[in-house]
Amino acid sequence: MPLRSEATRWSTVAKTFHWTMALLILGNGAFAFWMDGLKPSLNKINMFALHKSIGLTVLALFLLRVLWRFADRRPPHTPGPRWQMVAMHAVHALLYVLIVALPLTGWAFNSAHGYPLQYFRQFNLPAIVGHDEGLANVLIEVHEYLFWFLLLLLVPHVGGALKHHIVDRDDTLRRMLPFGRAKRSTPTPPGDSA
């Protein structure tokens, strides 16, 4: 598998970022909802500390992913109607905003609550807002709603990929699968840019 993206497929690095972040975000969200139902205990505190560290890892991976995108070319988009291209760009942009907003609101909530924030028990991170219980109550609600909104956005994201694969029978999904290999080149139509 290529280290850099090619005209017909995403690079190994891009695929690794995509699938690792997807698993971490969805797994960490499910983990949080499961933990929320547990009775208060030291074990629950330790699990929430793990949840926070995973969220910070997602934020770090996102920053690395953005840097990689500047260094790596991207395969051209599969040709499609203009509305489809606009929708795709809008969904991707919103997903990127949410990927950043989720860990930042979690970090801000933690800061507003006055809790220390350790990254996998290795080092402490600074507070990004002052201690304010009222703000903490708002931020935890925002944090949870952002996760639900992210899940909602996965419907058009995954649905679009499946539509390309099943209905259009093109390589859009195949070239992003961990071991996917495009069957044919799908050039960008003239005038369309990412």
C-alpha positions in Angstrom: 0.0 0.0 0.0 1.4 3.4 -0.9 2.6 5.8 1.7 1.4 8.7 -0.4 -2.0 9.1 -2.1 -2.3 8.2 -5.7 -4.8 9.2 -8.4 -6.9 6.1 -7.7 -6.6 5.6 -3.9 -5.9 7.2 -0.6 -2.5 6.6 1.0 -1.9 4.2 3.9 -1.3 7.2 6.1 -4.6 8.9 5.1 -6.5 5.7 5.6 -4.9 5.1 9.0 -5.9 8.5 10.1 -9.4 8.1 8.9 -10.2 4.7 10.4 -8.3 5.2 13.6 -10.1 8.5 14.3 -13.4 7.0 13.4 -13.0 4.1 15.8 -11.7 6.3 18.6 -14.5 8.8 18.3 -17.3 6.3 18.1 -15.8 4.0 20.7 -15.1 6.9 23.1 -18.7 8.2 22.7 -20.1 4.7 23.4 -17.7 4.4 26.3 -18.9 7.7 27.8 -22.6 6.8 27.6 -21.9 3.5 29.2 -19.8 5.1 32.0 -22.4 7.7 32.7 -24.8 5.0 34.0 -22.3 3.7 36.5 -22.4 4.5 40.2 -19.9 7.0 41.5 -16.6 5.3 42.3 -12.8 5.7 42.0 -13.0 3.3 39.0 -15.5 5.6 37.3 -13.2 8.5 37.8 -10.4 6.6 36.3 -12.5 5.6 33.3 -13.5 9.2 32.7 -9.8 10.1 32.8 -9.3 7.6 30.1 -12.2 9.0 28.1 -10.6 12.5 28.3 -7.2 11.2 27.2 -8.7 9.4 24.2 -10.5 12.6 23.3 -7.3 14.6 23.5 -5.7 11.9 21.3 -8.4 12.5 18.7 -7.6 16.2 18.7 -3.9 15.5 18.3 -4.5 13.0 15.5 -6.8 15.6 13.8 -4.0 18.2 13.8 -1.6 15.6 12.4 -4.1 14.7 9.8 -4.5 18.3 8.6 -0.7 18.7 8.4 -0.6 15.4 6.4 -3.3 16.7 4.0 -1.1 19.7 3.2 1.8 17.4 2.4 -0.1 14.7 0.5 -2.1 15.1 -2.6 -5.6 13.8 -2.6 -7.2 11.5 -5.2 -9.6 13.4 -7.5 -13.3 13.2 -6.6 -15.6 10.8 -8.4 -17.6 12.9 -10.9 -21.1 13.7 -9.7 -23.9 16.3 -9.8 -23.1 19.7 -8.5 -25.5 19.3 -5.5 -23.8 16.1 -4.6 -20.4 17.7 -4.5 -21.7 20.7 -2.4 -23.3 18.2 0.0 -20.1 16.2 0.3 -18.0 19.2 1.0 -20.5 20.5 3.6 -20.7 17.2 5.4 -16.9 16.9 5.5 -16.5 20.4 6.8 -19.1 19.9 9.5 -17.5 16.6 10.5 -14.1 18.3 10.8 -15.6 21.1 12.9 -17.2 18.5 15.2 -14.0 16.5 15.5 -12.3 19.6 16.9 -15.3 20.9 18.9 -15.9 17.6 20.8 -12.5 17.4 22.6 -12.3 21.2 23.1 -15.8 21.3 24.8 -14.8 18.3 26.9 -11.5 20.1 27.8 -13.4 23.3 28.6 -16.0 21.4 30.7 -13.2 19.8 32.7 -11.6 23.2 33.2 -14.8 24.9 34.2 -15.4 22.1 36.7 -12.0 22.7 38.2 -10.8 19.1 37.6 -7.1 18.4 36.7 -6.6 17.1 33.2 -3.9 14.5 32.8 -3.0 12.9 29.5 -2.8 9.2 30.2 -1.3 10.0 33.6 1.8 11.4 32.0 1.5 15.1 32.3 -1.1 17.8 33.1 -2.7 20.1 30.6 -3.7 23.7 31.5 -7.2 24.8 32.0 -8.7 26.6 29.0 -11.5 28.4 30.9 -11.8 29.5 34.5 -13.6 27.6 37.2 -17.4 28.2 36.7 -19.9 25.5 37.7 -22.7 27.2 35.6 -20.5 27.2 32.5 -19.5 23.6 33.3 -23.2 22.5 33.2 -23.7 24.2 29.8 -20.5 22.8 28.4 -21.3 19.2 29.2 -24.7 19.6 27.5 -23.0 21.1 24.5 -20.5 18.3 24.5 -23.2 15.6 24.4 -25.3 17.4 21.8 -22.2 17.7 19.5 -21.7 14.0 19.7 -25.4 13.3 18.7 -25.0 15.8 15.9 -21.8 14.0 14.7 -23.8 10.7 14.7 -26.5 12.4 12.7 -23.9 13.6 10.1 -22.6 10.1 9.8 -25.9 9.1 8.0 -25.2 11.2 4.9 -21.4 10.4 5.1 -21.8 6.7 5.3 -24.9 6.7 3.1 -23.1 8.6 0.4 -20.2 6.2 0.4 -22.6 3.2 0.2 -24.6 4.9 -2.6 -21.4 5.4 -4.6 -20.4 1.7 -4.0 -23.8 0.0 -4.5 -25.7 2.3 -6.8 -23.1 4.1 -8.8 -20.6 1.2 -8.6 -17.6 3.5 -8.5 -14.4 3.4 -6.4 -15.2 6.2 -3.9 -15.6 3.7 -0.9 -13.2 1.1 -2.2 -10.2 3.5 -2.3 -10.7 4.5 1.4 -11.2 1.0 2.8 -8.2 -0.2 4.8 -7.3 -2.8 2.1 -9.3 -1.3 -0.7 -7.9 -0.9 -4.2 -9.7 1.1 -6.9 -10.6 -0.8 -10.0 -10.3 2.2 -12.3 -9.3 5.8 -12.3 -12.0 8.3 -11.5 -10.8 11.7 -12.7 -12.1 15.0 -11.5 -14.4 16.7 -14.1 -13.0 20.0 -15.5 -13.6 23.0 -13.2 -14.1 20.9 -10.0 -11.7 21.3 -7.2 -11.4 20.1 -3.6 
